Amino acid sequence: MDVSGLKEKVVLNKAIVIEEMLAPFQNREKDRDGATVTFLPPGMLPDLIDLAERGDMENKKKPDAIEKILKRQRKEITTSQVVPVGIINLDALMLSEAQVQDNMKAHKEGKKADISGYESLELIAAGLLQEEIFQGDVQFLFGKALVYANNKNKIESIGIDFQDGKGWHTFAMKDELVSHRFDALGEVAISIRLVTDRGVYITRCILQVKMLERLQPDLTGTIPAENSPNGRESEFVINGEFAIYNGCDRVFNKPIIIMEGFDIDQKTGIDDLLAKYYPYLSTFLNHGYDLVFLNYNNGQAAIQDNAQVLKRLIIEIKNRIPAGDSLIVIGESMSGLVARYALREMENAGTPHKVKLFVAFDTPHQGANTAPGLVALRRSLGSLGGWATPIAYLLSREVRSIDSPAAKQMLIYHNGILRHPDFTSFRQSLANLGNGGYPSLSRNVAMLNGSINGARQRNQNGNLLNPGEKLLDIKVRTFLGGGNVRVYSNVPGQNTDLLDAWTSSFLTPFGFSDFKATLPYNYDRLPGGFSSSDPIDFKGVTNSVSPKFTFMPVFSSIDYRGALGSDDAYTFSVAGNIVNIQNQVINPALTPFKAIYGDNDFNFQHAFPADIAVHWNTLALRELGLRADGTLASCVLPPPPAVTAAYLRSDFIWGYHPLPARLCKWTPGP
């Protein structure tokens, strides 16, 4: 190619660009003062920085300070109270396929290519290099070292507006720490303004406030596992870390053990579990219950192996509480299966576990659904060649997680349309423990993120997800060609296109992957927790792509025992048919649980407690007699914080949006 006119430019074709990533810069608006406004989704700025680095025609690297920030370990992020603000100030070009061909032809003929018609993009924006914080008092870090630029567009000043009515905090382009106190949990809206030689650019972004006060655990420790059961050799050295947070009475006597679910990137830590659950289990804490979080050192290990870690923790905890007290166990997603295995093994061995209540939280008793076209895409990217090869490399971590021991035991479609043999063998091992693989000395209940009234899943646009619907549509552009990836939901009983993926290139053969299958059922649209944390999340490539489908169907999370002979049979109402208005099971032939809790009408993000906080209060009341407005007489509690959501779409008023009162839970102080 003739690159003589492309020096000091970012050429997006060189970077292998997913076109959806550029939408915030191709469809920008002007505010009433004439400023250019960009809506930047969470996590997008790091993607854009990596994109620009790959597309730099002189192979310049991103600034060292940004590189260091993006390589931080998870623990460094969760313990940091400083949010770095990155700035991109870049001129970029993108060529159509015809323009690439014309350029190559000119170069071959010894001529200079005409670059005047190339699409020009101003990648000028400021954004957050950390999208979540774990305490209310925060500092935002600005500095010249955090600017990635390839032009002479001088940044004269910077402003930040926290949408709190105080307006812009403005300062010259220099190193600056801006302090702010957040008083609400959830999503908060932030605007960042750049005043430059070319004009004013405002970026609107979202920060997740997960905790208002950083809490110190009352006790931490490491739990080694016992030997693997039945003489099996574990693939990894299995252990875990735990942390105890006492309830409001500061007396450790009513522990609730909460275990992490499947860990796709092995980055979940105690801080993540604390932020995920602590604000939404305040009713328990206000009545003196204590939270014990368990984080496996390998959240992808075989379920039987992590069950040994849980057994050791249960023994540790029950030996620390008074003789007459008992435990509660909450198993998130995969850990509901971990808990079943651990508790049943302890009962068979005659080892007291003192667990009076076991809560299986959105657990895949009968398997987890990942759309088969997405599984096929993961496995076929490497063979497509062209642009797909580097993307396949970026996704290697996710591909490995699909083939992890726990994923083999849980995924309904592990290899396109088939279960892995470990899926069946694990469930047989549970059954061999007796009592259906459930503990017999505890009361067993289920908490769901799926609708208990049988409401089917909705797509990203809020409409009902239909069979045959497109789940994913990615357009890719490169120097040497392009490509497209489309993934579809299946049509029951029909030979359905589930994946169309192709690459075109001037230098390599045309690559194509077409995956069709005839499947009797469509699990993507069933009532259930949707696909925020499935083991093939596309955020490893770009945060602009996030397919939505049912990951944890209700039939699986309640371990449904009824007839499922047709596709329509999988959509049923739990309310009225299986449980009464008090959530108590009235038809025990259809489920092994004594009670089932969840929202009547809506499906929420899988294994996410915040969306169903009101139902955790219902569980506390009906299982333990704990009132949400009550507390132990000895506890003095602060006023509750608000919980907010923020929106990026321009048709919403920019700023804070209080969530419904049923989600506004209050976090007691330490």
C-alpha positions in Angstrom: 0.0 0.0 0.0 0.9 3.6 -0.4 1.3 4.9 3.1 3.1 8.1 2.3 0.0 10.2 3.2 -0.9 8.2 6.2 2.0 8.9 8.5 1.2 10.2 12.0 -2.3 8.9 11.5 -4.3 6.1 13.1 -5.7 4.0 10.3 -8.4 1.9 11.8 -8.2 -0.8 9.0 -4.7 -1.6 10.3 -6.1 -2.2 13.7 -8.8 -4.6 12.6 -11.7 -2.5 13.7 -15.1 -3.7 14.8 -17.3 -1.0 13.3 -19.7 -0.9 16.2 -16.9 0.6 18.3 -16.9 3.7 16.2 -20.6 4.6 16.6 -20.0 7.0 19.4 -17.8 9.1 17.1 -19.8 8.8 13.9 -23.1 9.9 15.4 -22.1 12.7 17.7 -24.4 15.5 18.6 -24.0 19.2 19.5 -25.3 20.7 22.7 -27.0 24.1 22.8 -23.7 25.8 23.3 -22.2 24.1 20.3 -20.0 21.6 22.1 -19.5 18.2 20.5 -21.0 15.5 22.8 -19.9 11.9 22.9 -21.7 9.2 24.9 -19.1 6.6 25.9 -20.3 3.3 27.3 -18.5 1.8 30.4 -15.2 0.2 29.5 -15.1 1.7 26.0 -12.1 4.0 26.5 -9.5 1.2 27.1 -10.8 -0.5 24.0 -10.4 2.7 21.9 -6.9 3.2 23.3 -5.9 -0.4 22.3 -7.5 0.2 18.9 -5.6 3.4 18.3 -2.3 1.7 19.2 -2.9 -1.1 16.8 -3.8 1.3 14.1 -0.9 3.7 14.5 0.9 3.8 11.1 4.3 4.4 12.9 3.6 1.8 15.5 3.8 4.2 18.3 2.8 2.8 21.7 0.2 4.1 24.1 1.7 6.3 26.9 3.5 4.2 29.6 1.2 5.6 32.4 -1.9 4.4 30.6 -0.3 1.0 29.9 0.5 0.6 33.6 -3.0 1.5 34.6 -4.6 -1.0 32.1 -2.4 -3.8 33.4 -3.3 -3.4 37.1 -4.3 -6.5 39.0 -7.9 -6.8 40.2 -6.9 -6.2 43.8 -5.2 -2.9 42.9 -8.5 -1.7 41.3 -10.8 -2.8 44.1 -8.7 -1.1 46.8 -8.0 2.1 44.9 -9.8 5.4 45.7 -8.3 7.2 42.7 -10.0 7.0 39.3 -7.6 7.8 36.4 -9.1 9.8 33.6 -7.6 9.1 30.2 -7.8 11.4 27.2 -7.6 10.5 23.5 -6.8 13.3 21.1 -6.4 11.4 17.8 -7.0 11.9 14.1 -8.0 8.6 12.5 -8.9 7.4 9.0 -10.9 4.5 7.8 -10.9 3.1 4.2 -13.6 1.3 2.4 -12.8 -2.0 0.6 -12.8 -0.1 -2.7 -10.4 2.5 -1.4 -8.0 -0.1 -0.1 -8.0 -1.7 -3.6 -7.5 1.7 -5.3 -4.6 2.5 -2.9 -2.9 -0.8 -3.6 -3.3 -0.3 -7.4 -1.8 3.1 -7.2 1.1 1.8 -5.2 1.7 -1.0 -7.7 1.8 1.6 -10.5 4.2 3.8 -8.6 1.7 6.6 -8.0 0.5 8.3 -4.9 -2.9 7.3 -3.6 -5.6 9.9 -3.4 -6.5 9.9 0.3 -8.9 12.9 0.2 -12.0 10.7 0.2 -11.0 8.5 3.2 -13.4 8.7 6.1 -11.9 11.0 8.7 -12.7 10.6 12.4 -11.8 12.8 15.3 -11.3 10.4 18.2 -11.3 13.2 20.8 -12.7 12.3 24.2 -12.0 11.9 27.9 -13.1 8.9 29.8 -12.7 6.7 32.9 -9.9 4.2 32.9 -11.6 2.5 35.8 -15.4 2.0 35.6 -16.1 1.0 39.2 -15.2 2.2 42.7 -15.6 0.6 46.1 -16.0 3.6 48.4 -17.8 6.9 48.3 -14.8 9.2 48.8 -12.9 9.3 45.4 -10.3 11.3 43.6 -10.2 11.7 39.9 -6.7 11.9 38.4 -5.9 14.0 35.4 -2.5 14.5 33.9 -0.5 15.0 30.7 0.9 11.4 31.1 -2.7 10.1 30.6 -3.1 11.9 27.2 -2.8 9.8 24.0 -2.4 12.2 21.1 -1.2 12.2 17.5 -2.1 15.8 16.5 -1.4 19.4 17.4 -4.8 20.0 18.8 -3.9 21.8 22.0 -6.0 21.0 25.1 -6.4 24.3 26.9 -8.6 23.3 29.9 -10.5 20.4 31.4 -13.7 20.3 33.3 -15.6 17.7 35.2 -19.3 17.8 36.2 -20.7 15.3 38.7 -24.3 16.2 37.9 -24.8 17.3 41.5 -26.0 20.8 40.7 -22.5 22.4 41.4 -21.6 22.7 37.8 -18.2 22.3 36.2 -14.9 22.1 38.1 -12.5 23.6 35.6 -8.7 23.7 35.5 -5.9 24.2 33.1 -4.3 21.1 31.3 -2.0 19.9 34.1 -1.7 17.2 36.7 -4.7 17.5 38.9 -6.6 15.5 41.6 -10.3 16.3 41.9 -12.0 15.0 45.0 -15.7 14.0 45.2 -18.0 12.3 47.7 -20.6 10.0 46.2 -23.7 9.5 48.4 -25.5 6.9 46.3 -24.8 3.3 45.3 -25.2 2.2 41.7 -24.6 4.0 38.4 -23.6 7.7 38.6 -23.3 10.0 35.6 -20.2 12.1 35.0 -19.4 14.6 32.2 -15.9 15.5 31.2 -15.2 18.6 29.1 -12.1 19.3 26.9 -11.6 22.8 25.6 -9.3 22.6 22.7 -8.0 24.6 19.7 -10.6 22.9 17.5 -13.5 23.3 19.8 -15.2 22.0 22.9 -15.7 18.2 23.4 -17.9 16.8 26.2 -17.8 13.1 27.0 -20.6 11.6 29.1 -19.8 8.4 30.9 -20.9 6.2 33.8 -19.2 5.1 37.0 -20.4 2.2 39.2 -20.3 3.1 42.9 -20.3 -0.3 44.5 -19.7 0.7 48.2 -19.9 3.9 50.1 -17.6 2.9 52.9 -14.6 0.6 52.6 -15.2 -2.1 55.2 -12.4 -4.0 56.9 -13.1 -7.7 57.5 -13.2 -8.9 61.1 -11.3 -12.0 60.1 -9.6 -13.4 56.9 -8.0 -16.7 56.1 -7.1 -19.3 53.6 -8.9 -22.6 53.4 -7.2 -25.7 51.9 -9.3 -28.4 50.3 -9.4 -32.0 51.5 -8.2 -34.6 49.1 -10.3 -34.9 46.0 -13.1 -37.4 46.4 -13.2 -40.9 45.0 -9.5 -40.9 44.3 -9.8 -38.3 41.5 -6.7 -36.2 40.9 -7.5 -32.5 40.8 -6.2 -30.5 37.8 -5.1 -27.7 40.1 -4.1 -27.1 43.7 -7.5 -26.2 45.2 -8.0 -23.8 48.0 -9.8 -20.6 48.8 -9.8 -17.4 50.7 -12.5 -16.3 53.1 -13.4 -13.1 54.9 -15.9 -12.5 57.8 -17.9 -9.3 58.2 -19.8 -9.3 61.5 -23.4 -8.1 61.7 -24.5 -4.9 63.5 -24.2 -6.5 67.0 -20.5 -7.3 66.3 -21.0 -10.8 67.7 -20.1 -13.7 65.4 -22.9 -16.2 66.0 -25.2 -16.2 62.9 -23.0 -16.8 59.9 -24.2 -16.7 56.3 -21.6 -18.3 53.9 -21.8 -16.9 50.4 -19.6 -18.5 47.7 -18.6 -17.0 44.3 -20.0 -18.5 41.1 -18.1 -19.5 37.9 -15.1 -17.1 37.5 -14.6 -16.6 33.8 -11.4 -14.6 34.1 -10.3 -15.7 37.6 -10.3 -12.1 38.8 -13.2 -12.1 41.3 -12.1 -11.4 44.8 -13.4 -10.8 48.3 -13.9 -7.1 47.6 -16.1 -7.9 44.6 -18.3 -10.3 46.6 -18.6 -7.8 49.4 -19.7 -5.0 47.1 -22.1 -7.4 45.3 -24.0 -8.6 48.4 -23.4 -6.4 51.4 -25.6 -3.5 50.4 -28.5 -5.7 49.5 -28.5 -8.1 52.5 -28.9 -5.3 55.0 -31.9 -6.9 56.6 -29.8 -9.8 57.7 -27.0 -7.6 58.9 -29.4 -5.4 60.8 -30.6 -8.5 62.8 -27.1 -9.5 63.7 -26.4 -12.0 60.9 -22.7 -12.2 59.8 -21.5 -12.5 56.2 -18.7 -15.0 55.3 -17.5 -14.7 51.7 -15.6 -17.6 50.0 -13.5 -16.9 47.0 -12.0 -20.0 45.3 -8.5 -19.8 44.1 -9.8 -21.5 40.9 -13.4 -20.6 40.1 -13.3 -22.9 37.1 -12.2 -26.1 38.9 -14.4 -29.2 39.0 -17.4 -28.7 41.2 -16.5 -31.7 43.4 -13.1 -30.1 44.1 -14.4 -26.7 45.2 -16.9 -28.7 47.3 -14.0 -29.8 49.4 -13.0 -26.2 50.0 -16.5 -25.4 51.2 -16.6 -28.4 53.5 -13.4 -27.2 55.2 -14.8 -23.7 55.5 -18.1 -25.0 57.1 -16.1 -27.0 59.6 -14.0 -23.9 60.4 -17.0 -21.6 60.8 -19.2 -24.0 62.8 -16.3 -24.5 65.3 -16.2 -20.7 65.8 -19.9 -20.2 66.8 -21.8 -21.1 70.0 -22.9 -24.7 70.2 -26.6 -23.9 69.7 -26.3 -21.7 66.7 -26.5 -22.6 63.0 -25.3 -21.6 59.6 -26.9 -20.4 56.4 -25.3 -21.2 53.0 -26.0 -19.1 49.8 -24.6 -20.7 46.7 -24.3 -18.3 43.8 -24.9 -20.0 40.4 -22.3 -22.8 40.1 -21.8 -22.7 43.9 -25.3 -23.9 44.4 -24.0 -27.2 42.9 -20.9 -26.9 45.0 -23.0 -26.6 48.2 -25.3 -29.5 47.3 -22.2 -31.8 46.8 -20.4 -30.6 49.9 -23.4 -30.7 52.3 -24.6 -34.1 51.1 -21.1 -35.6 51.4 -20.8 -34.3 54.9 -24.2 -35.9 55.8 -23.2 -39.2 54.3 -19.9 -39.1 56.3 -21.7 -38.3 59.5 -20.0 -34.9 59.7 -22.4 -32.3 61.3 -22.7 -29.1 59.1 -25.2 -27.2 61.2 -26.6 -25.6 58.1 -30.3 -24.8 58.7 -31.0 -23.0 55.5 -29.5 -23.6 52.0 -30.3 -21.0 49.3 -29.5 -22.0 45.7 -29.2 -18.6 43.9 -29.8 -18.9 40.2 -28.1 -22.3 40.1 -27.8 -24.5 36.9 -29.2 -27.7 38.4 -30.2 -28.8 34.9 -27.5 -26.8 33.1 -26.7 -23.3 31.9 -27.6 -22.1 28.4 -25.1 -20.5 26.1 -26.5 -19.8 22.6 -25.0 -22.7 20.5 -24.1 -20.2 17.7 -21.9 -18.3 20.1 -20.2 -21.5 21.3 -19.6 -22.4 17.6 -18.2 -19.0 16.9 -15.7 -19.3 19.7 -14.5 -22.6 18.3 -14.3 -21.5 14.7 -12.7 -18.1 14.9 -9.2 -19.5 14.7 -9.9 -21.4 11.5 -11.4 -18.5 9.6 -8.0 -16.8 9.1 -7.6 -13.1 8.2 -8.9 -10.7 10.8 -10.4 -13.5 12.9 -6.9 -14.8 13.9 -6.0 -12.0 16.2 -9.6 -11.8 17.6 -9.4 -15.5 18.3 -6.2 -14.8 20.2 -7.9 -12.1 22.3 -10.6 -14.6 23.1 -8.3 -17.4 24.0 -9.0 -16.9 27.7 -12.7 -17.3 27.2 -12.2 -20.3 24.9 -10.1 -21.9 27.6 -12.9 -21.2 30.2 -15.4 -23.1 28.1 -13.2 -26.1 28.3 -12.6 -25.8 32.0 -13.8 -28.6 34.3 -16.7 -26.7 35.8 -17.9 -25.4 32.4 -18.0 -29.0 31.0 -20.2 -29.9 34.0 -22.6 -27.0 33.5 -23.1 -26.0 29.9 -26.1 -27.5 28.1 -24.4 -26.8 24.8 -20.7 -27.3 25.4 -19.6 -28.1 21.8 -22.1 -26.4 19.6 -25.1 -28.6 20.2 -23.8 -31.3 22.5 -23.3 -31.7 26.2 -19.9 -32.8 27.4 -19.8 -36.2 29.0 -18.9 -34.6 32.3 -22.3 -32.9 32.4 -24.0 -36.2 32.8 -21.4 -37.9 34.9 -21.4 -35.0 37.5 -25.2 -35.2 37.8 -24.9 -39.0 38.2 -22.4 -38.4 41.0 -24.8 -36.1 42.7 -27.6 -38.7 42.5 -25.3 -41.3 43.9 -25.0 -39.3 47.1 -28.7 -40.0 47.7 -31.7 -37.7 48.4 -31.5 -36.4 44.8 -28.1 -34.9 45.6 -29.7 -32.4 48.0 -28.9 -32.0 51.7 -31.5 -33.6 53.9 -30.7 -31.8 57.2 -31.3 -28.3 55.9 -34.3 -26.4 54.5 -33.5 -26.0 50.8 -34.9 -22.9 48.9 -34.2 -21.3 45.6 -33.7 -17.7 44.7 -34.1 -16.8 41.0 -33.2 -14.0 38.7 -35.8 -15.3 36.2 -39.6 -14.5 36.2 -41.6 -16.8 38.3 -44.7 -15.9 36.3 -43.2 -17.3 33.1 -42.4 -14.0 31.3 -40.1 -14.8 28.4 -36.8 -13.1 27.7 -36.5 -9.8 26.0 -33.7 -8.7 23.6 -31.5 -5.6 23.9 -34.2 -3.4 22.5 -36.8 -4.5 25.1 -38.8 -6.6 22.7 -39.6 -10.3 23.2 -36.7 -12.4 21.9 -38.0 -14.6 19.0 -36.7 -17.8 17.5 -34.4 -17.1 14.5 -33.6 -13.7 15.8 -30.1 -12.2 15.4 -28.2 -12.2 18.7 -25.0 -10.8 17.4 -24.0 -8.8 14.3 -20.4 -7.6 14.0 -18.8 -5.9 11.0 -15.1 -5.9 10.7 -12.8 -3.8 8.5 -9.1 -4.3 7.8 -6.5 -3.2 5.3 -6.7 -6.5 3.5 -10.4 -7.0 3.5 -13.2 -7.3 6.0 -15.7 -9.6 7.3 -18.9 -10.2 9.2 -20.2 -12.3 12.1 -23.8 -13.1 12.7 -25.2 -15.3 15.4 -28.8 -16.4 15.5 -31.1 -17.9 18.0 -32.4 -21.3 16.8 -35.9 -22.1 15.5 -37.2 -25.2 17.4 -37.5 -28.3 15.2 -36.0 -26.6 12.1 -32.5 -26.7 10.6 -31.5 -23.2 11.5 -28.6 -21.0 10.6 -26.9 -20.4 14.0 -23.7 -18.9 12.8 -22.6 -17.1 9.6 -19.0 -15.8 9.7 -16.8 -14.8 6.8 -13.6 -13.1 6.0 -12.4 -11.6 2.7 -8.8 -10.8 2.0 -6.7 -9.8 -0.9 -3.8 -11.9 0.2 -5.4 -15.0 1.9 -8.2 -17.3 0.8 -11.8 -16.4 1.6 -12.8 -17.8 5.0 -16.3 -18.9 5.8 -17.9 -20.7 8.8 -21.5 -21.7 8.6 -23.0 -23.6 11.5 -26.5 -25.1 11.2 -28.4 -27.4 13.6 -31.8 -28.8 14.3 -32.6 -28.4 18.0 -35.9 -29.4 19.6 -36.0 -26.4 22.0 -35.1 -22.8 22.1 -33.6 -22.0 25.5 -32.5 -18.4 24.6 -35.9 -16.9 25.1 -37.1 -18.8 28.2 -37.8 -17.2 31.5 -34.5 -16.9 33.4 -31.5 -14.9 34.4 -30.0 -13.3 31.3 -26.5 -13.5 29.9 -24.4 -11.0 31.8 -21.9 -13.4 33.2 -22.0 -16.4 30.8 -18.6 -18.0 30.1 -18.3 -16.6 26.6 -18.8 -12.9 27.3 -17.7 -10.8 24.4 -16.2 -8.0 26.5 -12.8 -9.6 26.0 -12.9 -8.1 22.5 -14.9 -4.9 23.0 -17.5 -3.5 25.4 -19.6 -2.4 22.4 -20.8 -5.9 21.8 -23.0 -7.7 24.3 -25.5 -10.3 23.1 -28.5 -10.9 25.4 -30.2 -14.3 25.9 -31.3 -16.5 28.7 -28.3 -18.0 30.5 -30.0 -19.6 33.5 -33.5 -20.8 32.6 -36.0 -21.1 35.3 -36.6 -24.8 34.6 -33.0 -25.4 35.6 -32.8 -23.0 38.5 -35.8 -24.7 40.2 -34.7 -28.2 39.1 -38.1 -28.7 37.5 -39.4 -32.3 37.6 -42.4 -31.9 35.4 -42.8 -33.1 31.8 -40.8 -31.1 29.2 -41.8 -32.8 26.0 -42.2 -29.7 23.8 -40.7 -26.3 23.4 -43.7 -24.5 24.9 -43.6 -26.8 28.0 -40.4 -25.0 29.0 -42.3 -21.8 29.5 -44.4 -22.2 32.6 -45.5 -20.1 35.6 -44.0 -21.1 39.0 -46.4 -18.8 40.8 -49.7 -20.5 41.5 -48.7 -23.8 40.0 -45.6 -24.7 42.1 -45.6 -22.0 44.8 -48.3 -20.1 46.6 -48.5 -16.4 47.3 -46.2 -16.9 50.3 -43.5 -18.5 48.0 -44.0 -21.9 49.6 -44.0 -24.9 47.4 -47.4 -26.5 47.0 -46.5 -29.1 44.4 -43.4 -30.9 45.7 -43.5 -33.4 42.8 -42.3 -30.6 40.5 -39.3 -29.3 42.5 -37.0 -30.5 45.3 -37.2 -27.0 47.0 -39.4 -26.0 49.9 -39.8 -22.4 48.7 -38.9 -20.4 45.6 -38.3 -16.6 45.5 -37.9 -14.2 42.6 -39.7 -11.5 40.7 -43.1 -12.1 39.3 -42.9 -10.4 36.0 -39.3 -9.6 35.0 -36.1 -11.4 34.1 -32.9 -9.9 35.5 -29.2 -10.3 35.1 -28.0 -13.7 36.1 -26.7 -14.1 39.7 -27.0 -10.3 40.4 -28.7 -9.6 43.8 -29.2 -5.9 43.4 -32.1 -6.3 40.9 -34.0 -8.5 43.2 -33.1 -6.9 46.6 -36.8 -6.8 47.6 -37.0 -10.5 47.2 -34.0 -11.1 49.5 -36.1 -9.1 52.1 -39.0 -11.4 51.4 -36.8 -14.5 51.9 -35.5 -13.0 55.2 -39.0 -12.4 56.5 -40.6 -15.8 55.4 -37.6 -18.0 56.2 -36.2 -16.3 59.3 -38.9 -13.9 60.5 -36.7 -10.8 59.9 -38.5 -7.6 59.0 -36.8 -5.1 56.7 -37.7 -2.2 58.9 -36.5 -4.0 62.1 -33.2 -4.2 63.8 -31.6 -5.5 67.0 -32.1 -3.2 69.9 -28.3 -2.9 70.4 -27.7 -1.7 66.9 -27.5 2.0 65.9 -27.7 2.5 62.2 -27.1 5.4 59.9 -29.7 6.8 57.4 -30.0 4.8 54.2 -28.2 5.9 51.0 -30.1 6.2 47.7 -29.5 3.8 44.9 -29.3 5.4 41.4 -29.0 4.5 37.8 -27.6 6.7 34.9 -28.3 6.6 31.2 -26.1 7.2 28.2 -28.9 7.6 25.6 -29.4 11.1 24.5 -33.2 10.9 24.8 -32.9 10.7 28.6 -32.2 13.7 30.8 -28.5 13.4 31.7 -27.8 12.8 35.3 -28.9 10.8 38.3 -32.1 8.7 38.1 -33.3 7.3 41.4 -34.2 3.6 41.1 -37.6 2.4 42.4 -37.9 2.5 46.2 -37.9 -1.3 46.4 -34.3 -1.3 45.4 -33.2 1.4 47.8 -31.4 -0.6 50.4 -29.3 0.7 53.2 -25.9 -0.4 54.2 -25.1 -0.4 57.9 -21.8 1.0 59.0 -19.0 -1.2 60.2 
